[in-house]
Amino acid sequence: MMGWTLGSYIFRRYAIITTWMFVGTFALIFIIDFAEFSSRMSSLPEFTFPRALAVIALRVPMFMVQTVPFVALFSAMAVMIALNRRSELVIARAAGISVWQLLMPLSIGAFVFGLFMIFVFDPIAANGLARSELAEADMKSADSTKAGDLVPWLRQKADGVDTIVGAKATLNRGMELADASFFRIGKDGDIAERLDARRAYLRDGYWELVDVDRYTGNTHEAGIKTMRVPTNLREEFVQDRLARPETIPLYDLPEKMRVAESFGVRANAFGMQFHSLVALPLLLVAMTLIAATVSLRFARLGQSVSLILGGVVAGFLLYVVSVLVKAFGNSGIVPPVVAAWFPVIVAVLLGVTLLLYREDG
């Protein structure tokens, strides 16, 4: 039976290595993203070095949420290889401690790490990503040709008038549109009026347009400070169509899902994001088990680097499968709860099976 001293020692080693791995990954992503962002945005008149640093600092946390499975994988491998090279695991095994007892502190550490990511770090990352989109849109506002890809078009009918809504970018979790265009359709099916607004805000029952250019037939009215366009679109529908689920904190997702479904809106994207976050702690445990299958017996049997590389490839394949199934969940092909949990459960069972075969025959 493994004592508290050895268990806490392994847990501390995992916590220290995971912290350094997390900080190193954060710094690496920050540098790469800053270089890419600067090369893409440096020609804009609103671009400044401090603003670019602020934008990157706000959105890098969301990248960390997406890459944290690899942080857990590499951390677990580093801990077990280090313990093996010092013969600490060999001594523990000789004292009658099983592989399952040795993996318990690592699994608990991975699970706690996952809980920290979803309850503490993800809300920070979601709000940071939403703020970074606003800051980036402000930088691009002086040059609308670089505003990015068009968001999905929306069609609404209010007060008997059909209107098609599009924009260069969506902000504030879908509640704000940048460089928006509103095409109002006449009774003959042709475009009767076009409204181009620098910003459009979804209010209760109407769109509030700011800095509007209005085109009607051959007339052009520019510089309208503000105007309203009636709408029947609900906030939940617009968020489901336009908002990036990553910009909504975990705490707000259940309510968004409930309200959207009460209006008959399929909240697949919200549901997929919610269940993916809830499954994250178990996914990190699965990564730990995968790491154990290729690292526990490294020093004793002289395992080659290729076998360690195999563990990395296995973790990468699990991540790719999770992303692929997530796409199915977002589109509604697979229920979000199934899409989020199926790869994780399969990975855990696979890791347990391999360890049972190698350690217990």
Buried (B, 14 or more C-beta within 10 A) or exposed (E): EBEEEBBEBBBEBBBEBBEEBBEEBBEEBBEEBBEEBBEEBEEBEBBEEEBBBBBBBBBBBBBBBBBBBBBBBBBBBBBBBBBBEEEBBBEBBEEEBBBBBBBBBBBBBBBBBBEEBBBEBBBBBBBBBBBBBBBBBBBBBEBBEEBBEEBEEBEBEBEEBBBBBBBBBBBBBBBBBBBBBBBBBEEEEEEBBBBBBBBBBBEEEBBBBBBBBBBEEEEEEEEBEEBEBBBEBBBBBBBBBBBBBBBBBBEBBEEBBEBBBEEEBEBBBBBBBBBBBBBBBBBBBBBBBBBBBBBBBBBEEEBEEEBBEBBBEBBEEBBEBBEEBBEBBBEBEBBBBEBBBBBBEEBBEBBBEBBEEBBEE
